[in-house]
Amino acid sequence: MNTLPDLPCYLNGDYTTLPHAKVSVMDHGFIFGDGIYEVVPVYGGRLFRFDQHMVRLTRSLKETRIHNPFTAGEWAEIALKLVASYAEQTVSKVENTDQMVYFQITRGVALRDHVMPTDITPTVFAMSNVLKPANDAQRQQGVACITADDFRWEKAHIKSVSLLGAVLARQMSFDVGATETIMFRHGHRSEAAASNVWVVKNGVVIGPPKDHLVLEGIRYGLIEELCQAQGIPFELRPIRCAEVFTADEVMLSSATKEVLPVTRIDGKPVGAGKPGPVYQRLYQGYQLAKEATPTSAPAGS
């Protein structure tokens, strides 16, 4: 039996623990998957790029016409309380003290109807858990991925809780022992099940344009900043399928993966079949960015 751990969480104004947090079966997040979410990494008790996460959270809420119930400062207060509670509860129990704060906002509780109700209060849930980084073997050897057609909906820019497509895509790679499923739409690369994907060719880092077909990961801006700092050319444009298979390097990025080298796709080596020099430079730059995260409360709080 899969029993929930007794970890701290927040639900609609109350701080409680996971086994005691309950929502109505008529919540539109449960009935329709009608809600959005956000995941904020926490390093050494410090929220990483929190302001950028709030921008994306606000955009997702606006796109789904769900009222944002809090200011950025109030979101930060919830996050920091959960981070402190989690750290206090797990002290000396885990080696890794880094965390990730998960926010979820659904439309709220109402009778089942596809028309959006206007007189309900959004359901707000938040929790913090351990941040599980890629292991040393994955960083030294790279990871394997498979490919698939992108069968998800065409509003991928919304960080929606309607994740069945992503679940199915990720399961495809899990079933064959791969780390991710890289997806293609209309002859071009979109993203992976739970990651953004970067291609390196002739020293240039290339990603797809920021549009409705791709969830703009917070690492989009960070990768661009790291490239600028290191003098690495950076470009956003449509990426043809063939460019992925002939790339010198391919990388994944996400809140949990940070930046991770892909060395095999569909059983074939990427470039030299080992993590490349651009990845090495971006990974080191990423670690410096983590160390530079302010210890004070985020802006706007």
Buried (B, 14 or more C-beta within 10 A) or exposed (E): EEEEEEBBBBBBEEBEBBEEBEBEEEBBBBBBEBBBBBBBBBBEBBBBBBBBBBBBBBBBBEBBEBEBBBEBEEBBBBBBBBBEBBBEBBEEEEEEBBBBBBBBBBBBBBEEEEEBEEEBEBBBBBBBBBBEBBEEEBBEBBBBBBBBEBEBEEBBBBBBBBBEBBEBBBEBBBEEEBBBBBBBBEEBBBBBBBBBBBBBBEEBBBBBEEEEBBBBBBBBBBBBBBBEEBEBEBBBEBBBBEBBBEBBBBBBBBBBBBBBBBBBBBEEEBBEEBBBEBBEBBBEBBEEBBEEBEEEBBEEB
